[in-house]
Amino acid sequence: MELLDFLTSSAELSSGSGPEDHVVLSSRVRLARNVKGVPFPGRAKKKVQQETCDTIKPLVSAASAMRGGFTAGMGDLKALHKQLLVERHLISREHAAKTGGSALILNKDETLSVMVNEEDHIRMQALMPGMQIKQVWQKIDRFDTSLEKKIDYGYDASYGYLTACPTNLGTGIRVSAMLHLPGLVLTDQVNQIVQAVTKLGHAVRGLYGEGTEALGHIFQVSNQMTLGESEADIIERIHKVVLQIIEHETNARANLQQSKSKELYNHVGRAYGVLSNAHIVSSKESMNQLSLIRLGVKLGMFEDLEVSVVDELFLVAQPAHLQQFAGEKLSGDERDVHRANLLRDRLSGVKGVQLSE
Amino acid sequence: MTEIVNGQMKKIDLCEECAKEKGVTDPQGFALADLLLGLGASSEMDSAGTELECPTCGFTQADFKKTGRLGCSVCYTVFAEPLEGMLKQMHKGVQHIGKVPKALRAKLDITKQRDHLNEQLQKAIETENYEEAARLRDQLKELEVVSASGKEE
């Protein structure tokens, strides 16, 4: 089956909402596992890598959780399609660069994905919308348990699950939540929050992980320590931190509405004005303006705009989705025009609520 | 790009050239090894004296410095000594507490983990390293909880 026939449409994907989705865009847990006695992918010879991939791939796709899912070798996927998967957070940028000897397995609704031979032999993740950190952990934990019956994992009584990078050693777990924090950014509080969260030993990153910018006021919070602490405790700590950030963000928004409503409406109104009228819009600009519109929608500033429409635009305004939508390869300049057309088309005519004096 | 340095968020606008120079556009170029070694492991890796090499995969200390990653599971035994300090800085503890593959669970682990922790605890008390001792005691407590919940299953 072709990847495109398989993938959920952007509209459908964005229509799913989760708890606390005014702040939490998605929750994710990934586990790193390796096959006992086989060199890690970075060290394995091409032939060994291929063999490992050929062994793991059918075992993973045969798992009951993967019924009706999608399996492909990374060498068989088109570059554009790999980019689509990156934009959906289903594979890493590193994995997109892989070819033969690596694979991807997705379950039917794209909530489970497994990368074979990324940095580790197996990188599995569960991803769900909104604040569902605990549910996501249960899902991936069950899946991992089902796999361990078929795959002999590299495991040590002291070091736990052995991983290629010592930063993942032990539980091999990375728990993360994608947070939309325009209120904290607009009220200049986000630095304080980032500092506090970092002090607690968690990492804060931009939209696409390591080394990326916090475009669209979107921040990723995740654990850094994986050894010496149980999965349950790691989950619990991140859960608590995220709940606190939700509270701060909600307060910041309420404050803006109360004491700076003119400025707030001005920001949101201008963002709407730009995106519903512009003819050239860069990826960065669309993210930042859509972020403000999303804030406006969640504060009830638009009469007939659903948040799912904004979330869908967040997704389809990205380079690979845009080219997929256009049905052709586009240069950077062409993309900016296509993006502007798409945004105008979807956003013009939306009624805004007037600020009462 | 936004950099978070010591908890301070720094925003830098880069042109494409500079971004390339800084290695921003190349995710592989993100000097992970430097980052890890910056945590104080560099000196320990050096002072280990003779160049260690993994007999299974041929991985050397130099390779580790370059990539920040290990070659295979045996490497963890080979490089155990120089790794120890680094792991201590990086993680909450150096003893895994958490999920154990079912097949192994019955056999060994909890007892072994407990013995290992107790041993370390004794050492910490002898050297009057109370901070470490307190941490180990917490880990032991946590282990009891884990083992109790395991029995309920």
Interface residues (C-beta under 8 A of the other chain):
Chain A: N34 K36 G37 V38 P39 F40 G42 R43 R93 E94 A97 E119 D141 D144 T145 E148 K149 Y153 G154 Y155 D156 A157 S158 Y159 G160 Y161 L162 A164 C165 P166 T167 L169 G170 T171 V190 N191 V194 Q195 T198 K199 G201 V204 R205 G206 E210 G211 T212 E213 A214 Q224 M225 T226 L227 G228 E229 S230 E231 A232 D233
Chain B: M1 T2 I4 G7 Q8 M9 V24 P27 Q28 F30 L32 L36 T56 C57 F59 T67 G68 R69 L70 G71 C72 S73 Y76 L83 M86 L87 M90 H91 K92 G93 V94 Q95 H96 I97 G98 K99 V100 P101 K102 A103 L104 L108 D109 K112 Q113 H116 Q139 E142 V146
